[in-house]
Amino acid sequence: MITDERTQNKLYADTETTLFRLENKPEAVSRIMEIIRDTPEYVQLMHSLPTYAEEDRQAAWWQGKESDSLLAELLHVLELYTPEGFILGPVSGRTHAFGYADPEYVKNLIYRIEIELDWGYVYGKKNEYRKKKKLYAEIAEIFTAGGYTAEMGKRGKGCRITKGNTRLYSHYGWITGQCDATHLVGVVTLLLGESRRFRFIKCALLDFVFSFTREEELEYYRQQHKTTIYYQIFDLFRRKPWTVTDNLMTVASEINIPTKEHPEGLDCDCPACQYVREAYRKLIENGYLEEYTQTRIREETLCARATEKGISKNIFYGTQL
């Protein structure tokens, strides 16, 4: 439960939890109405949702402009009641959805999104090129007014939308690409409130990456894992005194986060591996691990194992060197 300090109105919601998704417009409207049901805004908006549409989520009303306008108003209400120190934006739990998020965390996230729009059917129709060009021109106009850079493709073939880390591409019936987490609600609101030739259908959050530079990513690992990394490495070599490269790569894969530079997987030169090597070297220098070579099929392999000193030290979660 969230209580607005200024008005004392209550929202049936909590911070940093997934509150609603935008993959189904009727479900999103119903969920937000439930969240704000004890506010004056609910009383003002409740009659905007016809009873027949509330009961039938396949009703034609949901494909009209009125449903887009209602959803835009509801998002605005949620923004008005945003608790201090939070923003209305994407929240990831078991799934990716929307809620009141910590801005210090989400400011480093870039979501891969798919927005579906109903543009009507123009393929094969008379003046197809002219109609498609008008659709893309409207998209460009909406986003330009919202502070984005919009570049029309040649011969009515799409529209590119950029702002900071946001890189979106509008093509027939869809807007896809990467969107800065702090831009997401604004992008949806622009499409809901300003459209003339299309209607909003859904917005799906597929996955996310961190917007870190290499140095920022390395510092992230140092802050997030400083109390656990030494135990992770030491415990693995204590249980499995195998090759240094394989064990360090195992630990790096456990802490690695997807970023713009390497959204999928990792390599031996990535910041996660660099950080793990730094921690491993400290364990060697302090005498908690020792290196040795093992010959396999005429090839020497560098391995490491726990020392008596390391075992007696009783390294645990929280150990820092």
C-alpha positions as CSV (number, residue, x, y, z in Angstrom):
1,M,0.0,0.0,0.0
2,I,1.3,3.4,-1.0
3,T,-0.1,6.6,0.8
4,D,0.5,9.9,-1.0
5,E,2.0,12.2,1.6
6,R,0.4,15.3,0.1
7,T,-3.2,14.1,-0.3
8,Q,-3.2,11.0,1.9
9,N,-4.9,9.1,-1.0
10,K,-4.0,5.5,-1.2
11,L,-2.8,3.2,-4.0
12,Y,-3.1,-0.5,-3.8
13,A,0.5,-1.0,-4.9
14,D,4.1,-1.3,-3.6
15,T,7.4,0.1,-4.9
16,E,9.9,-2.0,-6.8
17,T,7.2,-4.7,-7.6
18,T,5.6,-5.4,-11.0
19,L,2.2,-3.7,-11.1
20,F,1.0,-4.0,-14.6
21,R,2.0,-5.1,-18.1
22,L,1.2,-3.4,-21.4
23,E,1.0,-6.5,-23.5
24,N,-2.8,-6.6,-23.2
25,K,-4.6,-3.2,-23.1
26,P,-7.8,-4.4,-21.4
27,E,-5.8,-6.1,-18.6
28,A,-3.6,-3.0,-18.2
29,V,-6.6,-0.7,-17.8
30,S,-8.3,-3.1,-15.4
31,R,-5.2,-3.5,-13.3
32,I,-4.5,0.3,-13.0
33,M,-8.1,1.0,-12.2
34,E,-7.8,-1.4,-9.4
35,I,-4.6,0.2,-8.1
36,I,-6.2,3.7,-8.0
37,R,-9.7,2.7,-6.8
38,D,-9.5,4.8,-3.6
39,T,-8.5,8.1,-5.4
40,P,-10.6,11.0,-6.7
41,E,-9.1,10.3,-10.1
42,Y,-10.7,6.9,-10.2
43,V,-14.2,8.5,-9.7
44,Q,-13.4,10.9,-12.5
45,L,-12.3,8.2,-15.0
46,M,-14.5,5.2,-14.1
47,H,-17.2,6.3,-16.5
48,S,-14.7,6.5,-19.3
49,L,-14.8,2.7,-19.4
50,P,-18.1,1.5,-20.8
51,T,-19.7,-1.4,-18.9
52,Y,-19.9,-3.5,-22.0
53,A,-16.2,-3.0,-22.7
54,E,-15.3,-3.8,-19.1
55,E,-17.2,-7.1,-19.4
56,D,-16.1,-8.0,-23.0
57,R,-12.4,-7.5,-23.6
58,Q,-12.9,-8.3,-27.2
59,A,-15.3,-5.5,-27.7
60,A,-14.6,-3.1,-30.6
61,W,-14.2,-0.2,-28.1
62,W,-10.8,-1.5,-27.2
63,Q,-9.6,-0.9,-30.8
64,G,-10.7,2.7,-30.7
65,K,-9.2,6.0,-29.7
66,E,-11.2,6.2,-26.5
67,S,-9.3,3.2,-25.0
68,D,-5.9,4.7,-25.9
69,S,-7.0,8.0,-24.3
70,L,-8.1,6.2,-21.1
71,L,-4.9,4.3,-20.8
72,A,-2.9,7.5,-21.3
73,E,-4.9,9.2,-18.5
74,L,-4.4,6.2,-16.2
75,L,-0.6,6.3,-16.7
76,H,-0.7,10.0,-16.0
77,V,-2.5,9.4,-12.7
78,L,0.1,6.8,-11.7
79,E,2.8,9.3,-12.4
80,L,1.1,11.9,-10.3
81,Y,1.2,9.5,-7.3
82,T,4.8,8.4,-7.8
83,P,6.4,8.1,-4.4
84,E,9.4,10.3,-3.6
85,G,12.6,8.7,-4.7
86,F,11.0,6.5,-7.4
87,I,9.9,6.8,-11.0
88,L,7.1,5.1,-13.0
89,G,9.0,2.8,-15.3
90,P,10.1,-0.8,-16.0
91,V,10.5,-3.2,-13.1
92,S,11.9,-6.7,-13.6
93,G,10.9,-9.6,-11.4
94,R,9.7,-13.0,-12.7
95,T,8.8,-11.1,-15.7
96,H,9.4,-7.6,-17.2
97,A,6.6,-5.2,-16.4
98,F,5.9,-1.7,-15.1
99,G,5.8,-0.2,-11.6
100,Y,7.5,2.2,-9.3
101,A,11.2,1.7,-10.0
102,D,14.4,2.9,-8.3
103,P,15.8,5.6,-10.7
104,E,19.4,5.0,-9.6
105,Y,19.1,1.4,-10.8
106,V,17.0,1.7,-14.0
107,K,19.0,4.7,-15.3
108,N,21.6,2.1,-16.4
109,L,19.2,-0.2,-18.2
110,I,18.2,-0.4,-21.9
111,Y,15.2,-2.5,-22.7
112,R,14.6,-4.3,-26.0
113,I,11.0,-3.6,-26.8
114,E,8.3,-4.4,-29.3
115,I,5.4,-2.0,-29.7
116,E,2.5,-3.1,-31.9
117,L,0.3,-0.5,-33.6
118,D,-2.9,-0.8,-35.6
119,W,-2.3,1.1,-38.8
120,G,-5.1,-0.4,-40.8
121,Y,-4.4,-2.4,-44.0
122,V,-2.7,-0.5,-46.8
123,Y,-0.6,-3.1,-48.6
124,G,-1.8,-3.5,-52.2
125,K,-4.2,-0.6,-51.7
126,K,-4.5,2.4,-54.0
127,N,-1.8,5.0,-53.1
128,E,-0.1,2.5,-50.8
129,Y,3.2,4.5,-50.8
130,R,1.5,7.8,-50.0
131,K,-0.5,6.3,-47.2
132,K,2.5,4.6,-45.6
133,K,4.5,7.8,-45.9
134,K,1.8,9.7,-44.0
135,L,1.9,7.1,-41.3
136,Y,5.7,7.3,-40.8
137,A,5.5,11.1,-41.0
138,E,3.0,11.1,-38.1
139,I,5.3,8.9,-36.1
140,A,8.2,11.2,-36.8
141,E,6.1,14.3,-35.9
142,I,5.0,12.8,-32.6
143,F,8.5,11.8,-31.5
144,T,10.1,15.1,-32.7
145,A,7.6,17.0,-30.6
146,G,8.5,14.8,-27.6
147,G,12.2,15.7,-27.9
148,Y,13.4,12.8,-30.0
149,T,15.3,12.8,-33.3
150,A,13.2,11.2,-36.0
151,E,14.6,10.4,-39.4
152,M,12.3,9.2,-42.2
153,G,13.5,6.4,-44.5
154,K,13.5,6.8,-48.2
155,R,10.4,6.0,-50.2
156,G,8.3,5.5,-47.1
157,K,10.4,2.7,-45.7
158,G,10.3,3.3,-42.0
159,C,11.4,5.9,-39.5
160,R,14.4,5.9,-37.1
161,I,13.9,7.4,-33.6
162,T,16.8,8.3,-31.4
163,K,17.5,10.0,-28.1
164,G,20.4,9.1,-25.8
165,N,20.5,5.4,-25.5
166,T,17.1,4.9,-27.2
167,R,17.4,3.5,-30.7
168,L,14.0,2.6,-32.1
169,Y,12.8,1.8,-35.7
170,S,9.3,2.2,-36.9
171,H,8.2,-0.1,-39.6
172,Y,4.7,-1.1,-40.7
173,G,2.6,-1.9,-37.7
174,W,5.5,-2.0,-35.2
175,I,8.1,0.1,-33.4
176,T,11.0,-2.1,-32.2
177,G,14.5,-1.6,-30.9
178,Q,16.3,-0.5,-27.7
179,C,14.7,2.0,-25.3
180,D,16.3,3.7,-22.3
181,A,14.4,2.5,-19.2
182,T,13.7,6.1,-18.2
183,H,12.1,6.8,-21.6
184,L,9.8,3.9,-21.7
185,V,6.6,5.3,-20.1
186,G,7.1,8.5,-22.0
187,V,7.3,6.7,-25.3
188,V,4.1,4.8,-24.6
189,T,2.3,7.9,-23.5
190,L,3.3,9.8,-26.7
191,L,1.8,7.0,-28.8
192,L,-1.4,6.8,-26.8
193,G,-2.1,10.5,-26.6
194,E,-1.0,11.9,-30.0
195,S,-2.0,9.4,-32.6
196,R,-4.5,10.2,-35.4
197,R,-3.9,7.4,-38.0
198,F,-3.1,4.5,-35.7
199,R,-4.1,2.9,-32.5
200,F,-1.9,1.4,-29.7
201,I,-2.2,-2.4,-29.3
202,K,0.6,-3.4,-26.9
203,C,4.1,-2.9,-25.7
204,A,6.2,-5.9,-24.8
205,L,9.5,-5.7,-22.8
206,L,11.6,-8.6,-24.1
207,D,14.9,-8.2,-22.1
208,F,17.4,-5.6,-21.1
209,V,21.1,-4.8,-21.1
210,F,23.1,-2.4,-19.0
211,S,24.3,0.9,-20.6
212,F,27.6,0.8,-18.8
213,T,30.9,1.7,-20.3
214,R,33.7,-0.7,-19.7
215,E,35.0,1.2,-16.7
216,E,31.5,1.6,-15.3
217,E,30.8,-2.1,-15.6
218,L,34.1,-3.0,-13.8
219,E,33.2,-0.6,-11.0
220,Y,29.7,-2.2,-10.8
221,Y,31.3,-5.6,-10.2
222,R,33.6,-4.2,-7.5
223,Q,30.6,-2.7,-5.6
224,Q,28.2,-5.5,-6.1
225,H,30.5,-8.5,-5.4
226,K,33.2,-7.1,-3.0
227,T,31.8,-9.2,-0.1
228,T,31.3,-12.5,-2.0
229,I,33.9,-12.8,-4.8
230,Y,36.7,-14.1,-2.7
231,Y,34.6,-16.9,-1.2
232,Q,33.2,-17.8,-4.7
233,I,36.7,-18.2,-6.2
234,F,38.3,-19.9,-3.2
235,D,35.4,-22.3,-2.6
236,L,35.5,-23.4,-6.3
237,F,39.2,-24.1,-6.3
238,R,38.9,-25.8,-2.9
239,R,36.3,-28.2,-4.3
240,K,37.7,-28.4,-7.9
241,P,41.5,-27.8,-8.1
242,W,41.3,-27.6,-11.9
243,T,42.6,-25.3,-14.6
244,V,42.8,-21.7,-13.7
245,T,41.2,-20.5,-17.0
246,D,38.2,-22.8,-16.7
247,N,37.4,-22.0,-13.0
248,L,37.8,-18.3,-13.5
249,M,35.5,-18.4,-16.5
250,T,32.9,-20.3,-14.5
251,V,32.9,-17.6,-11.8
252,A,32.8,-14.8,-14.4
253,S,29.8,-16.4,-16.1
254,E,28.0,-16.4,-12.8
255,I,28.4,-12.6,-12.1
256,N,28.4,-11.4,-15.7
257,I,25.7,-8.9,-16.7
258,P,24.6,-8.2,-20.3
259,T,25.8,-4.8,-21.6
260,K,25.7,-2.9,-24.9
261,E,29.3,-4.1,-25.7
262,H,28.5,-7.8,-25.1
263,P,24.8,-8.4,-24.8
264,E,25.2,-12.1,-25.2
265,G,27.8,-14.2,-23.4
266,L,31.3,-13.1,-22.4
267,D,34.9,-13.4,-23.5
268,C,38.2,-13.6,-21.6
269,D,38.8,-9.9,-22.2
270,C,35.4,-8.7,-20.8
271,P,35.2,-6.6,-17.5
272,A,33.7,-9.6,-15.6
273,C,36.7,-11.7,-16.4
274,Q,39.1,-8.9,-15.6
275,Y,37.4,-8.4,-12.2
276,V,37.5,-12.1,-11.4
277,R,41.2,-12.3,-12.3
278,E,41.9,-9.3,-10.0
279,A,40.3,-11.1,-7.1
280,Y,42.0,-14.4,-7.9
281,R,45.4,-12.7,-8.0
282,K,44.8,-11.3,-4.4
283,L,44.0,-14.8,-3.2
284,I,47.3,-16.0,-4.7
285,E,49.3,-13.1,-3.3
286,N,47.8,-13.7,0.2
287,G,48.8,-17.3,0.1
288,Y,45.2,-18.7,0.2
289,L,45.5,-20.3,-3.2
290,E,48.7,-21.7,-4.9
291,E,49.3,-22.4,-8.5
292,Y,50.8,-25.6,-10.0
293,T,51.2,-27.1,-13.4
294,Q,49.7,-30.4,-14.6
295,T,50.9,-32.2,-17.7
296,R,48.2,-33.6,-20.0
297,I,49.0,-35.2,-23.3
298,R,52.5,-33.5,-23.3
299,E,50.9,-30.1,-22.6
300,E,51.3,-28.2,-19.4
301,T,48.2,-26.6,-17.9
302,L,48.2,-24.0,-15.2
303,C,46.0,-25.1,-12.2
304,A,45.4,-23.8,-8.7
305,R,44.3,-25.3,-5.4
306,A,43.5,-24.1,-1.8
307,T,46.5,-24.0,0.6
308,E,46.5,-25.0,4.3
309,K,46.6,-21.3,5.1
310,G,43.5,-20.7,3.0
311,I,41.6,-23.6,4.5
312,S,42.5,-22.5,8.1
313,K,41.5,-18.9,7.3
314,N,37.9,-20.1,6.8
315,I,37.1,-17.7,4.0
316,F,33.3,-17.1,3.9
317,Y,30.8,-14.8,2.4
318,G,31.7,-11.3,3.6
319,T,35.5,-11.9,3.5
320,Q,37.3,-8.9,1.9
321,L,40.9,-8.6,1.0
